[in-house]
């Protein structure tokens, strides 16, 4: 069931105002694990206060703000620095992600690859000034065991904190939000886990903005040429920015994902539980950059007798309640149903979606493919 609501305040580029999130309480605590040096594989655990219960800042402890972003596959890394100095250790990047399926799934490989890419970028900058860090920090083999062990230890500590007597109730939500901050001179690596209360364990929120995806975003690693700063909108609770053509008012794709909408086309007296009574609405192929998972979505639709149209999801249809659902797909999370779509208009309109049988079916099928056992060879 689709309904439209109006938020009282507009979300700014670098922060999210929790007053527009209804009765959601954001945890005031986070579990942090910091590596003491390059050889430290376990890190030091601590429990820290989040700066504000009403606002999560995309910033550093010293007040640094976003300078630029790096796109790595489906991840976005934010450069955080107070002063421009790439040779003396003040270049710090922040990478953010979340768990899904009740903390059971975290995009560890994509997250680690993004850490490696930004570390390589920083080490190359340092090399210009005589640094020799690139040989160590450009290797995925350096970062993979450290990120894996630090994340496992932090998640175990987070679970323990939730289970202890007198635990902060706002920490006990389905999912957690994971933030890594990394620097190469001096070496610094920390992971912070806090509650992610915005969406249920299988859904997400997106923001709609005018524009098209820059060609630079297609590369595995690219300093994003993003003069409008759209990547900076991908902060909690926004999972991606969905682009809309200002001329046609039809949505195309996300900055780091492919986008789909659904609509009910069955008989009006139907109980609306059959996924075959719904149609998948896609943007014209010539207007988007198709990922591998988008191809899988279409293959499942063809196999299961699901109608597909490439006329493009109409923004006016969404606002009028003619969509039954929407979702994004990317290699990090496979399928994330959208529960709220924030429009960038004068009224800060937000369109909400309930559970759609077709979206649920496609999510289930892609998850089955992901968890399918590897073929056995004799």
PEBELTA-V229279 format. One record per backbone hydrogen bond with DSSP energy under -1.0 kcal/mol. CO is the residue of the C=O (numbers start at 1). NH is the residue of the N-H. Records with the same first field share a line. If there is no record, write none. Layout:
BEGIN
CO: NH + NH
END
This chain:
BEGIN
3: 352
5: 350
14: 58
17: 20
18: 21
21: 24
28: 50
30: 48
31: 193
32: 46
33: 191
34: 44
37: 40
44: 34
46: 32
48: 30
54: 18
57: 59
60: 63
65: 81
68: 79
69: 224
70: 77
71: 222
72: 75
75: 72
77: 70
78: 94
79: 67
92: 80
93: 182
94: 78
95: 180
97: 178
100: 105
101: 104
105: 100
106: 108
107: 111
108: 112
109: 113
110: 114
111: 115
112: 116
113: 117
114: 118
115: 119
116: 120
117: 121
118: 122
119: 123
120: 124
121: 125
122: 126
123: 127
124: 128
126: 129 + 131
127: 130
133: 137
134: 138
139: 142 + 143
140: 144
143: 147
144: 148
145: 149
146: 150
147: 151
148: 152
149: 153
150: 154
151: 155
152: 156
153: 157
154: 158
155: 159
156: 160
157: 161
158: 162
159: 163
160: 164
164: 167
168: 171
169: 172
171: 173
175: 196
176: 99
177: 194
178: 97
179: 192
180: 95
181: 190
182: 93
183: 188
188: 183
189: 35
190: 181
191: 33
192: 179
193: 31
194: 177
200: 203
201: 101
202: 337
204: 339 + 340
205: 239
206: 342
207: 242
209: 244
214: 217
215: 218
216: 219
222: 71
224: 226
226: 229
230: 233
231: 234
233: 235
235: 238
240: 207
241: 255
242: 209
243: 252
244: 211
245: 249
249: 315
250: 245
253: 243
257: 254
258: 329
260: 327
261: 281
262: 324 + 325
263: 279
267: 270
274: 277
275: 278
277: 265
279: 263
280: 309
281: 261
282: 312
284: 287
285: 288
291: 295
292: 296
293: 297
294: 298
295: 299
296: 300
297: 301
298: 302
299: 303
300: 304
301: 306
307: 280
309: 282
313: 251
314: 318
315: 319
316: 320
317: 322
318: 321
325: 262
326: 338
327: 260
328: 336
329: 258
330: 334
333: 335
334: 330
336: 328
337: 204
339: 353
340: 206
341: 351
342: 208
343: 345
345: 348
348: 7
349: 343
350: 5
351: 341
352: 3
356: 360
357: 361
358: 362
359: 363
360: 364
361: 365
362: 366
363: 367
364: 368
365: 369
366: 370
367: 371
END
